[in-house]
Amino acid sequence: MTHNQNFLNLWISILYRYRKNYMNKKLEAYGGASGSSLLILSIYKNDGISQEQISDLLKVDKGSIARAIKKLEQGNYVRRQEDATDKRANKVYLTPKALALVPEIQSAITDWNKQIMTGIPVESQKIFLNCIEQMAKNACDTCL
């Protein structure tokens, strides 16, 4: 195993923590929503998505999704509505407050991605993104 392979988890962890800090700073005016930015974007792109579908999409356990949605609901970022065809399921919708936040989230993510890709040639970026996507798929397969 090479030096870089030994530290793969370290670098991923560092990127995760710095991204979290960056998003918190960029979205601090919006309270607790910064930690749920990907959740908010997922609901934005799939209005009326069920909690179970969100869990599948983001690869996060159902309990964590339920807690995150409850927190967003308390902050008036989302509303839940019982599914008309399945009374056990809830559909999730963004409120106007969250819809106003979406451009801020998208801008922060775009800026972050530009920042971390600075100095990396476009071809290398494409290769990296393909590789990390495959790594995520491999991890998902391993954990099932």
DSSP file (Angstrom, degrees, kcal/mol; ACC not computed):
  #  RESIDUE AA STRUCTURE BP1 BP2  ACC     N-H-->O    O-->H-N    N-H-->O    O-->H-N    TCO  KAPPA ALPHA  PHI   PSI    X-CA   Y-CA   Z-CA
    1    1 A M              0   0    0      0, 0.0     2,-0.0     0, 0.0     0, 0.0   0.000 360.0 360.0 360.0 132.1    0.0    0.0    0.0
    2    2 A T     >  -     0   0    0      1,-0.1     4,-2.3     4,-0.0     5,-0.2  -0.291 360.0-103.2 -80.5 168.2    1.4    3.4   -1.0
    3    3 A H  H  > S+     0   0    0      1,-0.2     4,-1.3     2,-0.2     5,-0.1   0.918 122.9  49.7 -53.9 -47.5    1.6    6.5    1.2
    4    4 A N  H  4 S+     0   0    0      1,-0.2    -1,-0.2     2,-0.2     4,-0.2   0.876 109.6  51.0 -63.5 -38.1   -1.4    8.0   -0.5
    5    5 A Q  H >4 S+     0   0    0      1,-0.2     3,-1.2     2,-0.2     4,-0.4   0.884 106.1  55.8 -67.3 -37.1   -3.5    4.9   -0.1
    6    6 A N  H 3< S+     0   0    0     -4,-2.3     3,-0.3     1,-0.2    -1,-0.2   0.841 113.8  40.8 -60.5 -32.7   -2.6    4.7    3.6
    7    7 A F  T 3X S+     0   0    0     -4,-1.3     4,-2.6    -5,-0.2    -1,-0.2   0.260  80.5 106.9-104.0  12.1   -4.0    8.2    4.0
    8    8 A L  H <> S+     0   0    0     -3,-1.2     4,-2.4     1,-0.2     5,-0.2   0.934  84.1  46.8 -55.3 -49.3   -7.1    8.0    1.8
    9    9 A N  H  > S+     0   0    0     -4,-0.4     4,-2.4    -3,-0.3    -1,-0.2   0.879 110.9  53.4 -62.1 -37.4   -9.4    7.9    4.7
   10   10 A L  H  > S+     0   0    0     -4,-0.2     4,-2.7     2,-0.2    -1,-0.2   0.943 110.1  46.1 -61.6 -48.1   -7.6   10.8    6.3
   11   11 A W  H  X S+     0   0    0     -4,-2.6     4,-2.5     1,-0.2    -2,-0.2   0.891 113.2  49.3 -65.6 -39.5   -8.0   13.0    3.2
   12   12 A I  H  X S+     0   0    0     -4,-2.4     4,-2.3    -5,-0.2    -1,-0.2   0.920 112.5  48.8 -63.5 -42.6  -11.6   12.1    2.8
   13   13 A S  H  X S+     0   0    0     -4,-2.4     4,-2.5    -5,-0.2    -2,-0.2   0.902 110.7  50.1 -63.5 -42.5  -12.2   13.0    6.4
   14   14 A I  H  X S+     0   0    0     -4,-2.7     4,-2.8     2,-0.2     5,-0.3   0.936 111.1  48.5 -62.5 -46.8  -10.4   16.3    6.1
   15   15 A L  H  X S+     0   0    0     -4,-2.5     4,-2.5     1,-0.2     5,-0.2   0.913 111.3  51.1 -59.5 -42.5  -12.4   17.2    3.0
   16   16 A Y  H  X S+     0   0    0     -4,-2.3     4,-2.4     2,-0.2    -2,-0.2   0.939 112.8  44.6 -59.7 -49.0  -15.6   16.3    4.9
   17   17 A R  H  X S+     0   0    0     -4,-2.5     4,-2.5     2,-0.2    -2,-0.2   0.917 114.7  47.5 -65.5 -43.8  -14.8   18.4    7.9
   18   18 A Y  H  X S+     0   0    0     -4,-2.8     4,-2.7     2,-0.2    -1,-0.2   0.897 112.1  50.5 -65.5 -38.5  -13.6   21.4    5.9
   19   19 A R  H  X S+     0   0    0     -4,-2.5     4,-2.8    -5,-0.3     5,-0.2   0.925 110.2  50.2 -63.0 -43.4  -16.7   21.2    3.7
   20   20 A K  H  X S+     0   0    0     -4,-2.4     4,-2.4    -5,-0.2    -2,-0.2   0.931 112.9  46.1 -60.0 -46.9  -18.9   21.1    6.8
   21   21 A N  H  X S+     0   0    0     -4,-2.5     4,-2.3     2,-0.2    -2,-0.2   0.906 112.9  50.6 -62.1 -42.7  -17.2   24.1    8.3
   22   22 A Y  H  X S+     0   0    0     -4,-2.7     4,-2.7     2,-0.2    -2,-0.2   0.936 112.2  45.8 -61.3 -48.6  -17.4   26.0    5.0
   23   23 A M  H  X S+     0   0    0     -4,-2.8     4,-2.3     1,-0.2    -1,-0.2   0.896 111.2  53.0 -64.6 -39.9  -21.1   25.4    4.6
   24   24 A N  H  < S+     0   0    0     -4,-2.4     4,-0.3    -5,-0.2    -1,-0.2   0.923 112.6  44.9 -59.5 -43.7  -21.7   26.3    8.3
   25   25 A K  H >< S+     0   0    0     -4,-2.3     3,-0.8     1,-0.2     4,-0.2   0.929 114.9  46.9 -66.6 -45.8  -19.9   29.6    7.7
   26   26 A K  H 3< S+     0   0    0     -4,-2.7     3,-0.2     1,-0.2    -1,-0.2   0.826 124.1  32.6 -66.0 -32.0  -21.6   30.4    4.4
   27   27 A L  T >< S+     0   0    0     -4,-2.3     3,-2.2    -5,-0.2     7,-0.3   0.162  79.5 116.3-113.2  18.0  -25.1   29.5    5.7
   28   28 A E  G X   +     0   0    0     -3,-0.8     3,-1.4    -4,-0.3    -1,-0.2   0.794  69.9  64.9 -60.7 -27.9  -24.8   30.6    9.4
   29   29 A A  G 3  S+     0   0    0      1,-0.3    -1,-0.3    -4,-0.2     3,-0.1   0.655  96.9  59.3 -67.5 -13.6  -27.5   33.3    8.9
   30   30 A Y  G X  S-     0   0    0     -3,-2.2     3,-1.1     1,-0.3    -1,-0.3   0.149  99.9-137.8-104.0  18.8  -30.0   30.5    8.2
   31   31 A G  G X  S-     0   0    0     -3,-1.4     3,-0.9     1,-0.2    -1,-0.3  -0.359  70.4  -5.3  67.6-137.2  -29.6   28.7   11.5
   32   32 A G  G >  S+     0   0    0      1,-0.2     3,-0.5     2,-0.1     4,-0.2   0.335 107.3  94.1 -78.0   7.3  -29.4   24.9   11.6
   33   33 A A  G X   +     0   0    0     -3,-1.1     3,-1.4    -6,-0.2    -1,-0.2   0.722  65.4  76.1 -75.0 -20.1  -30.1   24.5    7.9
   34   34 A S  G X  S+     0   0    0     -3,-0.9     3,-1.3     1,-0.3    -1,-0.2   0.867  92.1  53.3 -62.5 -36.3  -26.4   24.3    6.8
   35   35 A G  G <  S+     0   0    0     -3,-0.5    -1,-0.3     1,-0.3     3,-0.2   0.639 111.7  47.2 -71.6 -12.8  -26.0   20.7    8.1
   36   36 A S  G <> S+     0   0    0     -3,-1.4     4,-2.9    -4,-0.2    -1,-0.3   0.065  73.2 119.6-113.7  22.7  -29.0   19.7    6.0
   37   37 A S  H <> S+     0   0    0     -3,-1.3     4,-2.4     1,-0.2     5,-0.2   0.892  78.0  46.0 -60.5 -42.2  -28.1   21.4    2.7
   38   38 A L  H  > S+     0   0    0      2,-0.2     4,-2.1    -4,-0.2    -1,-0.2   0.866 112.8  51.5 -69.1 -34.1  -28.0   18.1    0.7
   39   39 A L  H  > S+     0   0    0      2,-0.2     4,-2.1     1,-0.2    -2,-0.2   0.931 110.3  48.4 -64.9 -46.1  -31.3   17.0    2.2
   40   40 A I  H  X S+     0   0    0     -4,-2.9     4,-2.5     1,-0.2    -2,-0.2   0.918 112.3  48.7 -60.8 -44.2  -32.9   20.4    1.3
   41   41 A L  H  X S+     0   0    0     -4,-2.4     4,-2.3    -5,-0.2    -1,-0.2   0.873 108.9  53.8 -65.0 -36.2  -31.5   20.1   -2.3
   42   42 A S  H  X S+     0   0    0     -4,-2.1     4,-0.9     2,-0.2    -1,-0.2   0.906 111.6  44.4 -64.2 -41.3  -32.8   16.5   -2.6
   43   43 A I  H  < S+     0   0    0     -4,-2.1     3,-0.4     2,-0.2     6,-0.2   0.894 111.3  54.9 -68.9 -39.3  -36.3   17.6   -1.6
   44   44 A Y  H >< S+     0   0    0     -4,-2.5     3,-0.6     1,-0.2    -2,-0.2   0.907 111.9  43.0 -58.6 -43.1  -36.0   20.6   -3.9
   45   45 A K  H 3< S+     0   0    0     -4,-2.3    -1,-0.2     1,-0.2    -2,-0.2   0.653 125.2  35.5 -78.3 -15.4  -35.2   18.4   -6.9
   46   46 A N  T >< S-     0   0    0     -4,-0.9     3,-1.7    -3,-0.4    -1,-0.2  -0.482  82.3-163.4-137.6  62.2  -37.9   15.8   -5.9
   47   47 A D  T <  S+     0   0    0     -3,-0.6    46,-0.2     1,-0.3    -3,-0.1  -0.220  78.6  19.0 -54.3 129.3  -40.8   17.8   -4.5
   48   48 A G  T 3  S+     0   0    0     44,-1.8    -1,-0.3     1,-0.2    45,-0.2   0.650  87.5 160.6  83.5  16.0  -43.1   15.5   -2.5
   49   49 A I  E <   -A   92   0A   0     -3,-1.7    43,-2.5    43,-0.6    -1,-0.2  -0.364  39.9-115.6 -67.4 148.4  -40.5   12.8   -2.1
   50   50 A S  E  >  -A   91   0A   0     41,-0.2     4,-2.2     1,-0.1    41,-0.2  -0.482  18.7-116.4 -83.4 158.9  -41.1   10.3    0.7
   51   51 A Q  H  > S+     0   0    0     39,-1.3     4,-2.3     1,-0.2     5,-0.1   0.883 117.8  53.4 -60.4 -38.0  -38.8   10.0    3.7
   52   52 A E  H  > S+     0   0    0     38,-0.2     4,-2.2     1,-0.2    -1,-0.2   0.903 107.6  50.1 -64.8 -40.7  -37.9    6.4    2.6
   53   53 A Q  H  > S+     0   0    0      2,-0.2     4,-2.7     1,-0.2    -1,-0.2   0.886 109.4  51.7 -64.5 -38.2  -37.0    7.7   -0.9
   54   54 A I  H  X S+     0   0    0     -4,-2.2     4,-2.8     2,-0.2     5,-0.3   0.927 108.4  51.7 -62.2 -44.2  -34.8   10.3    0.6
   55   55 A S  H  X>S+     0   0    0     -4,-2.3     5,-1.6     1,-0.2     4,-1.0   0.917 113.0  44.6 -58.1 -45.6  -33.1    7.7    2.7
   56   56 A D  H  <5S+     0   0    0     -4,-2.2    -1,-0.2     3,-0.2    -2,-0.2   0.906 114.5  49.4 -65.3 -42.6  -32.4    5.6   -0.4
   57   57 A L  H  <5S+     0   0    0     -4,-2.7    -2,-0.2     1,-0.2    -1,-0.2   0.914 120.0  34.3 -64.6 -45.7  -31.2    8.5   -2.4
   58   58 A L  H  <5S-     0   0    0     -4,-2.8    -1,-0.2    -5,-0.2    -2,-0.2   0.500 103.1-125.8 -91.4  -4.3  -28.8    9.9    0.2
   59   59 A K  T  <5 +     0   0    0     -4,-1.0     2,-0.4    -5,-0.3    -3,-0.2   0.918  65.2 134.9  59.1  45.1  -27.7    6.5    1.5
   60   60 A V      < -     0   0    0     -5,-1.6    -1,-0.2    -6,-0.2    -2,-0.1  -0.961  62.4 -99.1-124.4 141.5  -28.6    7.5    5.1
   61   61 A D     >  -     0   0    0     -2,-0.4     4,-2.0     1,-0.1     3,-0.3  -0.196  31.4-115.9 -63.0 153.7  -30.6    5.4    7.5
   62   62 A K  H  > S+     0   0    0      1,-0.2     4,-2.6     2,-0.2     5,-0.2   0.837 112.3  56.0 -60.7 -37.2  -34.3    6.1    7.9
   63   63 A G  H  > S+     0   0    0      2,-0.2     4,-2.3     1,-0.2    -1,-0.2   0.909 107.7  48.2 -62.9 -42.6  -34.0    7.2   11.6
   64   64 A S  H  > S+     0   0    0     -3,-0.3     4,-2.5     2,-0.2    -1,-0.2   0.896 112.3  49.4 -65.0 -40.1  -31.4    9.8   10.7
   65   65 A I  H  X S+     0   0    0     -4,-2.0     4,-2.7     2,-0.2     5,-0.2   0.924 110.1  51.2 -64.1 -43.8  -33.5   11.1    7.9
   66   66 A A  H  X S+     0   0    0     -4,-2.6     4,-2.2     1,-0.2    -2,-0.2   0.911 112.3  46.3 -60.6 -42.8  -36.6   11.3   10.2
   67   67 A R  H  X S+     0   0    0     -4,-2.3     4,-2.2     2,-0.2    -1,-0.2   0.912 113.2  48.9 -66.3 -42.5  -34.7   13.2   12.8
   68   68 A A  H  X S+     0   0    0     -4,-2.5     4,-2.3     1,-0.2    -2,-0.2   0.905 112.6  47.9 -64.7 -40.9  -33.2   15.6   10.2
   69   69 A I  H  X S+     0   0    0     -4,-2.7     4,-2.7     2,-0.2    -1,-0.2   0.896 109.4  53.4 -67.1 -39.4  -36.6   16.3    8.7
   70   70 A K  H  X S+     0   0    0     -4,-2.2     4,-2.4    -5,-0.2    -2,-0.2   0.920 110.1  48.1 -59.9 -43.1  -38.1   16.8   12.1
   71   71 A K  H  X S+     0   0    0     -4,-2.2     4,-1.5     2,-0.2    -2,-0.2   0.911 112.9  47.5 -64.2 -42.7  -35.5   19.4   12.8
   72   72 A L  H  <>S+     0   0    0     -4,-2.3     5,-3.2     2,-0.2     6,-0.8   0.870 110.9  52.5 -65.7 -35.8  -36.1   21.1    9.5
   73   73 A E  H ><5S+     0   0    0     -4,-2.7     3,-1.4     4,-0.2    -2,-0.2   0.909 107.3  51.4 -65.4 -42.0  -39.8   21.0   10.2
   74   74 A Q  H 3<5S+     0   0    0     -4,-2.4    -1,-0.2     1,-0.3    -2,-0.2   0.823 109.8  50.4 -64.1 -30.9  -39.3   22.7   13.5
   75   75 A G  T 3<5S-     0   0    0     -4,-1.5    -1,-0.3    -5,-0.2    -2,-0.2   0.384 117.6-116.0 -86.1   3.6  -37.3   25.4   11.7
   76   76 A N  T < 5S+     0   0    0     -3,-1.4    21,-0.4     2,-0.2    22,-0.3   0.826  83.5 119.2  64.5  34.5  -40.1   25.9    9.2
   77   77 A Y  S   <S+     0   0    0     -5,-3.2    18,-2.4     1,-0.2    21,-0.3   0.721  76.1  19.3 -95.9 -28.0  -37.9   24.7    6.3
   78   78 A V  E     -B   94   0A   0     -6,-0.8     2,-0.4    16,-0.3    16,-0.2  -0.920  61.5-151.0-136.5 162.0  -40.1   21.7    5.4
   79   79 A R  E     -B   93   0A   0     14,-2.6    14,-2.5    -2,-0.3     2,-0.4  -0.995  13.8-143.4-131.8 144.0  -43.6   20.4    5.8
   80   80 A R  E     -B   92   0A   0     -2,-0.4     2,-0.4    12,-0.2    12,-0.2  -0.827  14.1-171.9-105.4 145.1  -44.6   16.8    5.9
   81   81 A Q  E     -B   91   0A   0     10,-2.6    10,-3.7    -2,-0.4     2,-0.1  -1.000  30.6-109.2-136.8 134.8  -47.9   15.5    4.5
   82   82 A E  E     -B   90   0A   0     -2,-0.4     2,-0.3     8,-0.2     8,-0.2  -0.377  39.9-109.5 -62.3 136.3  -49.3   12.0    4.9
   83   83 A D        -     0   0    0      6,-2.7     6,-0.2     3,-0.6     3,-0.2  -0.520  19.7-143.4 -68.3 127.6  -49.2   10.0    1.6
   84   84 A A  S    S+     0   0    0     -2,-0.3     3,-0.2     1,-0.2    -1,-0.1   0.802  99.7  40.9 -64.5 -29.6  -52.7    9.6    0.3
   85   85 A T  S    S+     0   0    0      1,-0.3     2,-0.4     2,-0.0    -1,-0.2   0.672 124.6  33.9 -94.1 -18.3  -52.0    6.1   -1.0
   86   86 A D    >   -     0   0    0     -3,-0.2     3,-2.0     3,-0.1    -3,-0.6  -0.846  63.1-166.1-140.5 100.2  -49.9    4.9    2.0
   87   87 A K  T 3  S+     0   0    0     -2,-0.4    -1,-0.1     1,-0.3    -3,-0.1   0.663  88.5  61.3 -62.7 -16.7  -50.9    6.2    5.4
   88   88 A R  T 3  S+     0   0    0     -6,-0.1    -1,-0.3     2,-0.0     2,-0.3   0.646  96.6  73.7 -82.6 -14.8  -47.6    5.0    6.9
   89   89 A A    <   -     0   0    0     -3,-2.0    -6,-2.7    -6,-0.2     2,-0.4  -0.697  66.5-148.9-104.8 151.8  -45.5    7.2    4.6
   90   90 A N  E     - B   0  82A   0     -2,-0.3   -39,-1.3    -8,-0.2     2,-0.3  -0.957   6.9-145.5-116.9 136.9  -44.9   11.0    4.6
   91   91 A K  E     -AB  50  81A   0    -10,-3.7   -10,-2.6    -2,-0.4     2,-0.4  -0.786  19.6-143.0 -93.7 145.5  -44.3   13.1    1.6
   92   92 A V  E     -AB  49  80A   0    -43,-2.5   -44,-1.8    -2,-0.3   -43,-0.6  -0.930  19.1-180.0-119.1 134.3  -41.9   16.0    2.3
   93   93 A Y  E     - B   0  79A   0    -14,-2.5   -14,-2.6    -2,-0.4     2,-0.2  -0.960  27.1-117.6-130.6 146.2  -42.2   19.5    0.7
   94   94 A L  E     - B   0  78A   0     -2,-0.3   -16,-0.3   -16,-0.2   -17,-0.1  -0.582  26.3-135.9 -79.8 146.0  -40.0   22.6    1.1
   95   95 A T     >  -     0   0    0    -18,-2.4     4,-2.6    -2,-0.2     3,-0.3  -0.474  32.5 -98.8 -88.6 168.6  -41.6   25.7    2.6
   96   96 A P  H  > S+     0   0    0      0, 0.0     4,-2.0     0, 0.0     5,-0.2   0.856 125.1  60.0 -55.9 -34.0  -41.0   29.2    1.1
   97   97 A K  H  > S+     0   0    0    -21,-0.4     4,-0.7     1,-0.2   -20,-0.1   0.919 109.4  41.1 -60.5 -44.1  -38.3   29.7    3.7
   98   98 A A  H >> S+     0   0    0     -3,-0.3     4,-1.4   -21,-0.3     3,-0.7   0.883 110.2  57.7 -71.9 -38.8  -36.4   26.8    2.4
   99   99 A L  H 3< S+     0   0    0     -4,-2.6    -1,-0.2     1,-0.3    -2,-0.2   0.866 104.7  52.4 -60.1 -35.1  -37.0   27.7   -1.2
  100  100 A A  H 3< S+     0   0    0     -4,-2.0     4,-0.4     1,-0.2    -1,-0.3   0.772 108.8  51.8 -69.0 -25.2  -35.4   31.1   -0.6
  101  101 A L  H XX S+     0   0    0     -4,-0.7     4,-2.2    -3,-0.7     3,-0.5   0.733  87.9  82.4 -82.3 -24.9  -32.4   29.2    0.8
  102  102 A V  H 3X S+     0   0    0     -4,-1.4     4,-2.9     1,-0.3     5,-0.2   0.885  89.6  49.8 -53.2 -48.6  -31.9   26.9   -2.2
  103  103 A P  H 3> S+     0   0    0      0, 0.0     4,-2.4     0, 0.0    -1,-0.3   0.873 110.6  51.9 -60.6 -34.0  -29.9   29.5   -4.3
  104  104 A E  H <> S+     0   0    0     -3,-0.5     4,-2.4    -4,-0.4    -2,-0.2   0.915 111.4  46.4 -65.7 -43.1  -27.6   30.2   -1.3
  105  105 A I  H  X S+     0   0    0     -4,-2.2     4,-2.6     2,-0.2     5,-0.2   0.944 113.3  48.8 -63.2 -48.3  -26.9   26.5   -0.9
  106  106 A Q  H  X S+     0   0    0     -4,-2.9     4,-2.4     1,-0.2    -2,-0.2   0.902 112.6  48.2 -60.2 -41.8  -26.3   26.0   -4.6
  107  107 A S  H  X S+     0   0    0     -4,-2.4     4,-2.7    -5,-0.2    -1,-0.2   0.917 111.2  49.8 -64.4 -44.1  -24.0   29.0   -4.7
  108  108 A A  H  X S+     0   0    0     -4,-2.4     4,-2.5     2,-0.2    -2,-0.2   0.905 112.3  47.6 -62.7 -41.5  -22.0   27.8   -1.6
  109  109 A I  H  X S+     0   0    0     -4,-2.6     4,-2.8     2,-0.2     5,-0.2   0.921 112.2  49.4 -66.1 -43.7  -21.6   24.3   -3.1
  110  110 A T  H  X S+     0   0    0     -4,-2.4     4,-2.3    -5,-0.2    -2,-0.2   0.932 113.0  47.0 -59.9 -46.4  -20.5   25.8   -6.4
  111  111 A D  H  X S+     0   0    0     -4,-2.7     4,-2.4     2,-0.2    -2,-0.2   0.909 112.5  50.0 -62.4 -42.7  -18.0   28.0   -4.7
  112  112 A W  H  X S+     0   0    0     -4,-2.5     4,-2.7     2,-0.2     5,-0.2   0.936 110.7  49.2 -60.8 -47.8  -16.7   25.1   -2.5
  113  113 A N  H  X S+     0   0    0     -4,-2.8     4,-1.4     1,-0.2    -1,-0.2   0.900 111.6  49.0 -61.8 -40.8  -16.2   22.9   -5.5
  114  114 A K  H  X S+     0   0    0     -4,-2.3     4,-0.5    -5,-0.2    -1,-0.2   0.927 111.8  50.4 -61.8 -44.1  -14.3   25.6   -7.4
  115  115 A Q  H >< S+     0   0    0     -4,-2.4     3,-1.0     1,-0.2    -2,-0.2   0.932 112.3  43.8 -61.6 -48.3  -12.1   26.2   -4.4
  116  116 A I  H 3< S+     0   0    0     -4,-2.7    -1,-0.2     1,-0.2    -2,-0.2   0.716 113.9  51.2 -75.4 -17.5  -11.2   22.5   -3.9
  117  117 A M  H >< S+     0   0    0     -4,-1.4     3,-2.1    -5,-0.2    -1,-0.2   0.438  79.2 128.6 -95.9   0.2  -10.6   21.9   -7.6
  118  118 A T  T << S+     0   0    0     -3,-1.0    -3,-0.0    -4,-0.5    -4,-0.0  -0.320  77.0  15.2 -57.0 130.9   -8.3   24.9   -8.0
  119  119 A G  T 3  S+     0   0    0      1,-0.2    -1,-0.3    -2,-0.0    -2,-0.1   0.444  98.6 113.7  85.3  -0.3   -5.0   23.9   -9.6
  120  120 A I  S <  S-     0   0    0     -3,-2.1    -1,-0.2     2,-0.0     5,-0.1  -0.921  71.5-118.1-106.7 122.0   -6.4   20.5  -10.9
  121  121 A P     >  -     0   0    0      0, 0.0     4,-2.2     0, 0.0     3,-0.3  -0.204  23.6-115.8 -57.3 148.2   -6.7   20.2  -14.7
  122  122 A V  H  > S+     0   0    0      1,-0.2     4,-2.3     2,-0.2     5,-0.2   0.877 115.5  53.1 -54.5 -43.2  -10.2   19.6  -16.0
  123  123 A E  H  > S+     0   0    0      1,-0.2     4,-2.2     2,-0.2    -1,-0.2   0.909 109.6  48.4 -61.2 -41.1   -9.3   16.1  -17.3
  124  124 A S  H  > S+     0   0    0     -3,-0.3     4,-2.8     2,-0.2    -1,-0.2   0.867 108.7  54.5 -66.3 -36.0   -8.0   15.1  -13.9
  125  125 A Q  H  X S+     0   0    0     -4,-2.2     4,-2.8     2,-0.2    -2,-0.2   0.926 108.3  48.9 -61.5 -44.4  -11.1   16.5  -12.2
  126  126 A K  H  X S+     0   0    0     -4,-2.3     4,-2.2     2,-0.2    -2,-0.2   0.924 113.0  46.9 -61.7 -44.9  -13.3   14.3  -14.5
  127  127 A I  H  X S+     0   0    0     -4,-2.2     4,-2.6     2,-0.2    -2,-0.2   0.930 112.6  50.1 -62.3 -45.7  -11.2   11.2  -13.7
  128  128 A F  H  X S+     0   0    0     -4,-2.8     4,-3.0     1,-0.2     5,-0.3   0.930 110.3  49.1 -59.2 -47.3  -11.3   12.0  -10.0
  129  129 A L  H  X S+     0   0    0     -4,-2.8     4,-2.0     1,-0.2    -1,-0.2   0.891 112.1  48.8 -62.8 -39.6  -15.1   12.4  -10.0
  130  130 A N  H  X S+     0   0    0     -4,-2.2     4,-2.1    -5,-0.2    -1,-0.2   0.917 113.6  47.8 -63.3 -42.3  -15.5    9.1  -11.9
  131  131 A C  H  X S+     0   0    0     -4,-2.6     4,-2.5     2,-0.2    -2,-0.2   0.928 112.3  46.7 -65.2 -45.8  -13.2    7.4   -9.4
  132  132 A I  H  X S+     0   0    0     -4,-3.0     4,-2.1     1,-0.2    -1,-0.2   0.846 110.7  53.5 -69.8 -31.6  -14.8    8.7   -6.3
  133  133 A E  H  X S+     0   0    0     -4,-2.0     4,-2.2    -5,-0.3    -1,-0.2   0.928 110.7  46.8 -64.1 -44.2  -18.3    7.9   -7.6
  134  134 A Q  H  X S+     0   0    0     -4,-2.1     4,-2.8     1,-0.2    -2,-0.2   0.889 109.9  53.8 -64.5 -38.1  -17.1    4.3   -8.2
  135  135 A M  H  X S+     0   0    0     -4,-2.5     4,-2.6     2,-0.2    -1,-0.2   0.909 108.1  49.8 -61.7 -41.4  -15.6    4.2   -4.7
  136  136 A A  H  X S+     0   0    0     -4,-2.1     4,-2.4     2,-0.2    -2,-0.2   0.906 111.4  48.9 -64.2 -41.1  -18.9    5.3   -3.3
  137  137 A K  H  X S+     0   0    0     -4,-2.2     4,-2.6     2,-0.2    -2,-0.2   0.919 111.5  49.5 -63.7 -42.9  -20.7    2.6   -5.2
  138  138 A N  H  X S+     0   0    0     -4,-2.8     4,-2.2     1,-0.2    -2,-0.2   0.911 111.4  49.2 -61.6 -42.2  -18.1    0.0   -4.0
  139  139 A A  H  X S+     0   0    0     -4,-2.6     4,-1.9     2,-0.2    -1,-0.2   0.907 110.5  50.7 -63.5 -41.5  -18.6    1.2   -0.4
  140  140 A C  H  X S+     0   0    0     -4,-2.4     4,-0.7     1,-0.2    -2,-0.2   0.920 111.0  48.3 -62.5 -44.4  -22.4    0.9   -0.8
  141  141 A D  H >< S+     0   0    0     -4,-2.6     3,-0.6     1,-0.2    -1,-0.2   0.877 111.2  51.4 -62.9 -37.9  -22.1   -2.6   -2.2
  142  142 A T  H 3< S+     0   0    0     -4,-2.2    -1,-0.2     1,-0.2    -2,-0.2   0.849 109.9  48.9 -67.5 -35.2  -19.7   -3.6    0.7
  143  143 A C  H 3<        0   0    0     -4,-1.9    -1,-0.2     1,-0.2    -2,-0.2   0.524 360.0 360.0 -87.3  -5.5  -22.1   -2.3    3.4
  144  144 A L    <<        0   0    0     -4,-0.7    -1,-0.2    -3,-0.6    -2,-0.1   0.473 360.0 360.0 -80.6 360.0  -25.2   -4.0    2.1
